Amino acid sequence: MAHIVILGAGIGGMPAAYEARELLGKEHQITVINAVDYFQFVPSNPWVAVGWRTRDEITFPIEPYLKRKGIDFIASSVNKIDADQNTLHLDNGNTVKYDYLIITTGPKLNFAAIEGAGPHGGHTHSVCTVDHAELAYQDFQKLCENPGPVIIGAFQGASCYGPAYEYVFILDAALRKKKLRNKVPITFVTAEPYIGHLGLGGVGDSKGMLESELRMHDIKWICNARTTKVEAGKMHVEELDMQGNVVKTHELPFNHSMMLPPFRGVDAVAALGEGTVNPGGFVLIDQHQRNPKYKNIYSAGVCVAIPPVEATPVPVGAPKTGYMIESMVTAIVHNIEQELKGEQPTHKGTWQAICLADMGDRGAAFIALPQIPPRNVNWFAKGKWVHLAKIAFEKYFIRKMKSGTSEPIYEKYVLKAIGIERLAK
């Protein structure tokens, strides 16, 4: 009997547990370890930040649902991974031995990289966790009581830009519903070299379409933005040219700000060191999602090391979307199955970016196949249907995680909905 331990219970970790139980059978032990005892559907956090969703609508306790599938669960952070001894040291004082370790922790939110950033001790908010989104909602309510300038965007080093675009348009829609938009100037501040870059070098006409949307919603923007400091009610930003020279400095006042932070590997993972993680603390993997140094360690999701798509004046990371993460997880579980049979791993994740982004009353969808150019499919579109699809996706995925279903959903629903599932194969 092998013990497969999954570190992290998010959009990667939960499907990994269900797929492992379904594929590997009951003779093997599966344990999920997560810092908190609840699952949160992170894509819905921008809605929480304006009061369109509550915590109870997008979270649920993990243990009862895993237990139904015969999967063990431990709610604790891991403070050390002893990869040489195949042992995890938990914050609760216990240790857990493993035969295979699947790391799906997600990132550490590195607000400390920018002075004055972050919701805890800083002056900006985040939609990266449900806790942060709830704090953002409290600040949104204050904004409604005392309208004034707003800054939304992403700091240098961020590697997920979709939620920033979602939140700026959702906030715009929420303020319009309250008939307060005319009292709230909005500026979008991003490390991207241009609007719609998305960490992907653009997808289809993402630049033109998103610039058009920002203009239509009377939202100004600053690209190639390097934030040097955030003070209470004021953000200091350097605007760079394409050669990396500072061409303008800005002191932007704000009554409310949501800025996505740079990502790093979580502390216990980052401490694995050279040969296991890169300088940013992200897990190094081969084409089979396996760590090159420790062959019984696999990894998927935001915590894996992916180089930027291209060089940019301000550091811009590459995103890892839900479809990509689920495909990584599927490859991992099949590779572990092969190893348990004494075979060499052969399965590979699908490095393709597929995303639905809500924009308040409509939305934008993009597909980049593969994620790194040149691409077979380079498609970007917007419309009311995306807003409705995002709502349906939320309901379906949460139901899927509660039921313990391991079927892939992007190919079945998203790609079929837009009629190009054949191109994703």
Secondary structure per residue as TSV (DSSP state, phi and psi in degrees):
chain	resnum	aa	ss	phi	psi
A	1	M	-	360.0	133.7
A	2	A	-	-103.2	149.4
A	3	H	E	-107.6	114.0
A	4	I	E	-102.5	119.6
A	5	V	E	-109.0	131.0
A	6	I	E	-111.5	119.8
A	7	L	E	-99.2	104.5
A	8	G	-	113.3	135.5
A	9	A	-	-128.4	54.9
A	10	G	S	-106.4	-145.9
A	11	I	T	-66.5	-20.4
A	12	G	T	-94.4	-45.7
A	13	G	H	-67.4	-43.5
A	14	M	H	-64.1	-49.8
A	15	P	H	-60.2	-34.4
A	16	A	H	-60.9	-42.6
A	17	A	H	-63.4	-46.7
A	18	Y	H	-65.6	-42.7
A	19	E	H	-66.0	-38.5
A	20	A	H	-64.1	-43.4
A	21	R	H	-63.7	-41.6
A	22	E	H	-68.9	-42.0
A	23	L	H	-85.4	-38.3
A	24	L	H	-87.7	-18.0
A	25	G	-	88.6	171.7
A	26	K	T	-79.5	-11.5
A	27	E	T	-73.6	-12.9
A	28	H	S	-107.5	143.4
A	29	Q	E	-87.1	135.4
A	30	I	E	-124.7	128.4
A	31	T	E	-128.1	132.5
A	32	V	E	-107.5	131.4
A	33	I	E	-119.7	128.4
A	34	N	E	-140.8	147.7
A	35	A	S	-65.1	-31.0
A	36	V	S	-122.1	165.1
A	37	D	S	-94.4	13.0
A	38	Y	E	-130.4	150.7
A	39	F	E	-89.6	140.1
A	40	Q	E	-127.1	135.2
A	41	F	-	-88.3	91.5
A	42	V	G	-57.0	-37.6
A	43	P	G	-58.2	-18.3
A	44	S	G	-89.5	-2.7
A	45	N	H	-59.8	-36.0
A	46	P	H	-58.8	-31.9
A	47	W	H	-70.5	-38.4
A	48	V	H	-60.4	-36.6
A	49	A	T	-68.3	-14.0
A	50	V	T	-119.0	10.4
A	51	G	T	83.9	13.8
A	52	W	S	-85.7	-13.2
A	53	R	S	-138.1	156.8
A	54	T	-	-111.7	164.4
A	55	R	H	-54.1	-44.2
A	56	D	H	-63.6	-25.7
A	57	E	H	-78.7	-21.0
A	58	I	H	-123.2	9.8
A	59	T	E	-130.8	159.9
A	60	F	E	-158.9	154.9
A	61	P	E	-67.0	137.7
A	62	I	S	-78.5	-46.9
A	63	E	H	-55.9	-45.9
A	64	P	H	-60.2	-35.1
A	65	Y	H	-78.0	-36.1
A	66	L	H	-70.0	-37.8
A	67	K	H	-60.2	-35.8
A	68	R	H	-60.6	-26.9
A	69	K	T	-98.3	7.4
A	70	G	T	73.3	31.4
A	71	I	-	-110.6	128.6
A	72	D	E	-77.0	153.0
A	73	F	E	-138.8	137.4
A	74	I	E	-128.5	122.7
A	75	A	E	-94.0	96.1
A	76	S	-	-166.4	149.0
A	77	S	-	-78.0	156.9
A	78	V	E	-104.8	125.5
A	79	N	E	-99.1	-12.4
A	80	K	E	-156.4	137.5
A	81	I	E	-111.4	111.3
A	82	D	E	-94.2	87.3
A	83	A	T	-68.2	-26.9
A	84	D	T	-69.3	-31.3
A	85	Q	T	-104.3	5.0
A	86	N	T	53.4	47.4
A	87	T	E	-134.7	136.9
A	88	L	E	-106.0	133.9
A	89	H	E	-104.7	120.2
A	90	L	E	-95.2	157.4
A	91	D	T	-64.9	-24.8
A	92	N	T	-80.0	3.7
A	93	G	S	95.0	-9.6
A	94	N	-	-87.8	165.4
A	95	T	E	-123.2	151.5
A	96	V	E	-131.8	124.9
A	97	K	E	-90.0	147.0
A	98	Y	-	-138.1	155.8
A	99	D	S	-96.5	-39.1
A	100	Y	E	-131.6	138.5
A	101	L	E	-119.4	126.9
A	102	I	E	-110.7	115.2
A	103	I	E	-96.1	114.0
A	104	T	-	-134.5	46.2
A	105	T	-	-73.7	-18.0
A	106	G	-	74.7	-168.6
A	107	P	E	-100.6	166.5
A	108	K	E	-88.8	132.2
A	109	L	E	-82.6	108.6
A	110	N	-	-92.4	61.5
A	111	F	G	-61.8	-26.5
A	112	A	G	-63.0	-15.8
A	113	A	G	-69.8	-19.9
A	114	I	S	-123.6	121.5
A	115	E	T	-58.1	126.9
A	116	G	T	84.0	7.7
A	117	A	-	-91.5	155.3
A	118	G	S	101.2	159.0
A	119	P	S	-81.2	-14.0
A	120	H	S	-110.8	96.1
A	121	G	S	88.4	-2.6
A	122	G	S	-116.3	-161.7
A	123	H	S	-126.6	6.4
A	124	T	-	-118.1	161.3
A	125	H	B	-110.7	175.4
A	126	S	-	-145.2	156.3
A	127	V	-	-120.8	24.6
A	128	C	S	-79.2	-22.7
A	129	T	S	-134.9	160.7
A	130	V	H	-66.7	-34.0
A	131	D	H	-60.5	-45.3
A	132	H	H	-65.6	-39.2
A	133	A	H	-63.9	-36.9
A	134	E	H	-65.9	-39.1
A	135	L	H	-64.9	-38.7
A	136	A	H	-62.8	-38.1
A	137	Y	H	-64.5	-40.1
A	138	Q	H	-59.4	-40.1
A	139	D	H	-72.3	-33.4
A	140	F	H	-61.2	-40.8
A	141	Q	H	-63.3	-37.9
A	142	K	H	-65.3	-37.5
A	143	L	H	-61.7	-40.5
A	144	C	H	-65.2	-32.3
A	145	E	H	-77.0	-30.2
A	146	N	S	-135.8	76.9
A	147	P	-	-61.8	146.6
A	148	G	-	-176.1	-168.9
A	149	P	-	-63.7	149.0
A	150	V	E	-129.5	141.0
A	151	I	E	-122.9	124.8
A	152	I	E	-126.0	146.6
A	153	G	E	161.1	-147.2
A	154	A	E	-144.9	131.9
A	155	F	-	-71.0	163.6
A	156	Q	T	-59.7	139.9
A	157	G	T	90.6	-8.5
A	158	A	-	-64.9	154.0
A	159	S	-	-134.3	22.9
A	160	C	-	-148.4	107.5
A	161	Y	-	-106.9	-19.7
A	162	G	H	-53.9	-47.4
A	163	P	H	-61.2	-29.2
A	164	A	H	-67.6	-45.3
A	165	Y	H	-64.2	-42.1
A	166	E	H	-58.1	-49.0
A	167	Y	H	-66.7	-36.9
A	168	V	H	-65.1	-38.5
A	169	F	H	-77.7	-36.1
A	170	I	H	-64.9	-42.9
A	171	L	H	-61.3	-43.9
A	172	D	H	-56.3	-46.6
A	173	A	H	-64.9	-41.1
A	174	A	H	-64.3	-39.9
A	175	L	H	-69.2	-36.4
A	176	R	H	-64.8	-39.3
A	177	K	H	-62.8	-31.5
A	178	K	T	-90.7	2.2
A	179	K	T	57.5	39.8
A	180	L	-	-116.5	-3.9
A	181	R	G	-58.9	-33.7
A	182	N	G	-67.4	-11.9
A	183	K	G	-103.6	3.3
A	184	V	-	-129.4	94.7
A	185	P	-	-67.7	135.9
A	186	I	E	-120.8	133.0
A	187	T	E	-122.7	131.1
A	188	F	E	-98.3	118.1
A	189	V	E	-114.8	120.0
A	190	T	E	-142.0	147.2
A	191	A	S	-73.7	-13.9
A	192	E	S	-58.2	146.2
A	193	P	S	-69.8	-21.4
A	194	Y	S	-156.7	158.9
A	195	I	T	-61.7	134.6
A	196	G	T	86.7	5.5
A	197	H	-	-64.2	-46.5
A	198	L	T	64.5	15.4
A	199	G	T	76.7	5.9
A	200	L	T	-118.7	4.7
A	201	G	T	73.2	23.8
A	202	G	-	81.5	153.6
A	203	V	-	-135.1	116.5
A	204	G	T	57.0	-131.8
A	205	D	T	-99.6	39.0
A	206	S	H	-58.6	-35.6
A	207	K	H	-62.8	-54.4
A	208	G	H	-64.4	-43.0
A	209	M	H	-67.3	-43.7
A	210	L	H	-74.2	-34.8
A	211	E	H	-60.6	-42.5
A	212	S	H	-61.4	-43.0
A	213	E	H	-63.7	-42.0
A	214	L	H	-63.1	-41.6
A	215	R	H	-64.1	-44.6
A	216	M	H	-62.6	-29.0
A	217	H	T	-97.2	9.7
A	218	D	T	56.9	46.9
A	219	I	E	-112.8	121.2
A	220	K	E	-81.8	162.8
A	221	W	E	-145.6	156.1
A	222	I	E	-131.5	120.1
A	223	C	-	-104.1	173.9
A	224	N	S	50.0	41.8
A	225	A	E	-95.3	127.2
A	226	R	E	-116.0	109.9
A	227	T	E	-81.3	123.6
A	228	T	E	-95.0	-28.9
A	229	K	E	-167.0	147.6
A	230	V	E	-122.4	127.8
A	231	E	E	-113.1	170.7
A	232	A	T	-60.3	113.5
A	233	G	T	78.4	8.6
A	234	K	E	-151.2	133.2
A	235	M	E	-117.4	131.9
A	236	H	E	-101.6	119.4
A	237	V	E	-130.1	133.4
A	238	E	E	-101.0	129.1
A	239	E	E	-100.4	122.9
A	240	L	E	-103.0	155.9
A	241	D	-	-90.1	-176.7
A	242	M	T	-72.2	-11.3
A	243	Q	T	-94.0	-1.0
A	244	G	S	89.0	12.0
A	245	N	-	-89.7	143.1
A	246	V	E	-74.1	120.6
A	247	V	E	-106.5	-18.2
A	248	K	E	-161.9	144.9
A	249	T	E	-113.7	146.2
A	250	H	E	-128.0	139.4
A	251	E	E	-116.3	102.0
A	252	L	E	-102.1	119.2
A	253	P	E	-76.8	151.5
A	254	F	-	-153.6	146.9
A	255	N	S	-98.0	-18.5
A	256	H	E	-153.7	137.2
A	257	S	E	-145.8	135.4
A	258	M	E	-126.0	113.6
A	259	M	E	-126.2	124.8
A	260	L	E	-70.5	137.0
A	261	P	-	-89.3	166.9
A	262	P	-	-64.5	154.3
A	263	F	E	-107.3	148.1
A	264	R	E	-136.2	168.6
A	265	G	E	-70.1	145.4
A	266	V	-	-61.8	155.4
A	267	D	H	-56.0	-47.4
A	268	A	H	-64.6	-34.5
A	269	V	H	-74.5	-45.9
A	270	A	H	-58.9	-30.2
A	271	A	T	-73.5	-6.8
A	272	L	T	-63.8	-27.4
A	273	G	-	86.7	-175.0
A	274	E	B	-58.4	137.9
A	275	G	T	92.2	-19.1
A	276	T	T	-111.3	-39.5
A	277	V	B	-129.9	160.8
A	278	N	-	-85.6	178.7
A	279	P	T	-58.9	-23.1
A	280	G	T	-86.0	0.6
A	281	G	S	84.4	12.9
A	282	F	-	-91.1	146.6
A	283	V	B	-73.3	128.8
A	284	L	-	-77.2	135.0
A	285	I	-	-136.8	155.9
A	286	D	-	-93.5	-169.1
A	287	Q	T	-66.9	-13.1
A	288	H	T	-104.7	16.3
A	289	Q	S	71.0	16.7
A	290	R	B	-104.7	139.7
A	291	N	-	-68.0	134.1
A	292	P	S	-68.8	-24.2
A	293	K	S	-90.4	-46.8
A	294	Y	-	-112.0	102.7
A	295	K	T	-69.7	-13.9
A	296	N	T	-97.5	11.7
A	297	I	E	-110.7	124.2
A	298	Y	E	-116.2	161.5
A	299	S	E	-151.9	151.3
A	300	A	-	-149.6	154.9
A	301	G	G	93.8	-157.3
A	302	V	G	-64.3	-22.0
A	303	C	G	-81.5	-1.3
A	304	V	B	-89.1	155.7
A	305	A	-	-83.9	116.1
A	306	I	-	-128.6	125.2
A	307	P	-	-69.8	155.9
A	308	P	-	-58.0	150.3
A	309	V	S	-64.3	-35.0
A	310	E	S	-157.6	162.7
A	311	A	-	-73.9	137.1
A	312	T	-	-134.1	154.5
A	313	P	S	-57.8	-38.8
A	314	V	S	-112.3	136.4
A	315	P	-	-55.7	127.2
A	316	V	-	-132.1	120.0
A	317	G	-	-86.3	165.3
A	318	A	-	-92.5	136.5
A	319	P	-	-79.5	159.5
A	320	K	-	-123.5	108.8
A	321	T	-	-89.0	170.1
A	322	G	H	-58.8	-42.8
A	323	Y	H	-62.6	-43.6
A	324	M	H	-61.0	-42.9
A	325	I	H	-64.3	-45.7
A	326	E	H	-63.0	-36.1
A	327	S	H	-70.1	-35.8
A	328	M	H	-59.8	-45.7
A	329	V	H	-62.4	-44.5
A	330	T	H	-60.4	-42.8
A	331	A	H	-61.8	-43.0
A	332	I	H	-59.6	-49.6
A	333	V	H	-62.9	-41.4
A	334	H	H	-66.2	-34.5
A	335	N	H	-69.5	-38.8
A	336	I	H	-65.0	-39.4
A	337	E	H	-58.0	-43.6
A	338	Q	H	-63.6	-42.3
A	339	E	H	-63.1	-39.5
A	340	L	H	-64.6	-23.1
A	341	K	T	-90.6	1.1
A	342	G	T	84.4	14.5
A	343	E	-	-101.2	165.8
A	344	Q	-	-87.9	143.6
A	345	P	-	-62.7	141.1
A	346	T	-	-130.4	-11.4
A	347	H	-	-84.1	145.4
A	348	K	-	-128.0	146.6
A	349	G	-	-73.1	160.6
A	350	T	-	-95.4	109.3
A	351	W	-	-87.2	72.6
A	352	Q	-	-132.0	138.2
A	353	A	E	-102.0	120.8
A	354	I	E	-132.8	126.4
A	355	C	E	-145.3	139.5
A	356	L	E	-110.9	123.6
A	357	A	E	-121.0	123.7
A	358	D	E	-79.1	146.7
A	359	M	-	-128.9	31.4
A	360	G	S	95.4	-68.9
A	361	D	S	-120.2	-6.2
A	362	R	S	-147.5	-164.6
A	363	G	E	-161.8	-179.9
A	364	A	E	-130.0	141.8
A	365	A	E	-127.2	141.5
A	366	F	E	-139.9	152.1
A	367	I	E	-135.4	126.4
A	368	A	E	-125.1	107.2
A	369	L	E	-123.3	106.1
A	370	P	S	-78.1	178.6
A	371	Q	S	-65.0	-40.3
A	372	I	S	-90.9	126.0
A	373	P	S	-64.3	157.7
A	374	P	S	-73.9	155.9
A	375	R	-	-120.3	152.4
A	376	N	S	-79.1	-34.6
A	377	V	E	-131.0	130.4
A	378	N	E	-138.3	85.4
A	379	W	E	-128.1	135.0
A	380	F	E	-143.6	132.4
A	381	A	E	-148.9	163.7
A	382	K	E	-141.4	160.0
A	383	G	E	161.8	171.4
A	384	K	H	-60.7	-33.1
A	385	W	H	-60.9	-31.3
A	386	V	H	-68.7	-41.1
A	387	H	H	-56.7	-45.8
A	388	L	H	-68.5	-37.8
A	389	A	H	-65.8	-37.0
A	390	K	H	-65.0	-40.3
A	391	I	H	-63.8	-44.7
A	392	A	H	-64.3	-38.9
A	393	F	H	-63.0	-42.5
A	394	E	H	-56.9	-50.6
A	395	K	H	-62.9	-42.5
A	396	Y	H	-66.5	-45.2
A	397	F	H	-66.3	-42.2
A	398	I	H	-62.6	-41.9
A	399	R	H	-63.7	-39.2
A	400	K	H	-61.7	-42.7
A	401	M	H	-69.7	-30.0
A	402	K	H	-76.6	-33.4
A	403	S	H	-83.1	-17.9
A	404	G	T	81.6	21.8
A	405	T	-	-77.1	139.0
A	406	S	-	-112.2	8.6
A	407	E	-	-66.5	145.1
A	408	P	-	-71.6	137.7
A	409	I	-	-107.7	-25.7
A	410	Y	I	-65.6	-48.5
A	411	E	I	-62.3	-39.4
A	412	K	I	-73.2	-36.3
A	413	Y	I	-112.0	-53.9
A	414	V	I	-67.3	-51.4
A	415	L	I	-66.0	-38.9
A	416	K	H	-66.6	-35.1
A	417	A	H	-61.4	-30.5
A	418	I	T	-106.5	5.1
A	419	G	T	75.2	23.5
A	420	I	-	-130.5	32.5
A	421	E	G	-59.7	-30.0
A	422	R	G	-61.0	-34.1
A	423	L	G	-74.9	-15.6
A	424	A	G	-85.4	-9.6
A	425	K	-	-80.4	360.0
